[in-house]
Amino acid sequence: MAKIEDLISEIADARLRDEIAREVAALKKQKKFGLVFEEHIPEMAQLPGLPVKPGLRVVNRSGSNRDVFLVEVLLSGGKARVRRENGEAGEEVAEVKDLVVVKRFGEPVYPTLSPVARLTCAEGKPYHTIINAD
């Protein structure tokens, strides 16, 4: 039920959100759901190495993951116009340096390897590659 409660919280219309929440609460009183049957609340992974681009989900670096925004457009001066993902009205302008890209559980993430340094013994000779992973 945690997943359905999380989805209910994303409904923009307050009256509809409250009515659905009351009905779900009534269902929960009638039927017991075990941990095995409850889907978890979607988790998000912060990807600080990804550049902020239009269409991506972002959160404030200093804030919580609860306030998720969608990047509308990048503006000059290192700023971006964002809107809340949950559909609340209004747009905000934020500093790109204060935003970090997030991906929800199940969304594809394409990791890459970035060279950090190179150690060579002699020109033209093969060298070892060391991959540091967490």
Secondary structure, DSSP 8 states (H G I E B T S, - for coil): -HHHHHHHHT-S-HHHHHHHHHHHHHHHHHS---TTT------EEEETTS---TT-EEEESSS-TTS-EEEEEEETTTEEEEEETT--S-EEEEEGGGEEEEEETTS-------------SSTTS---------
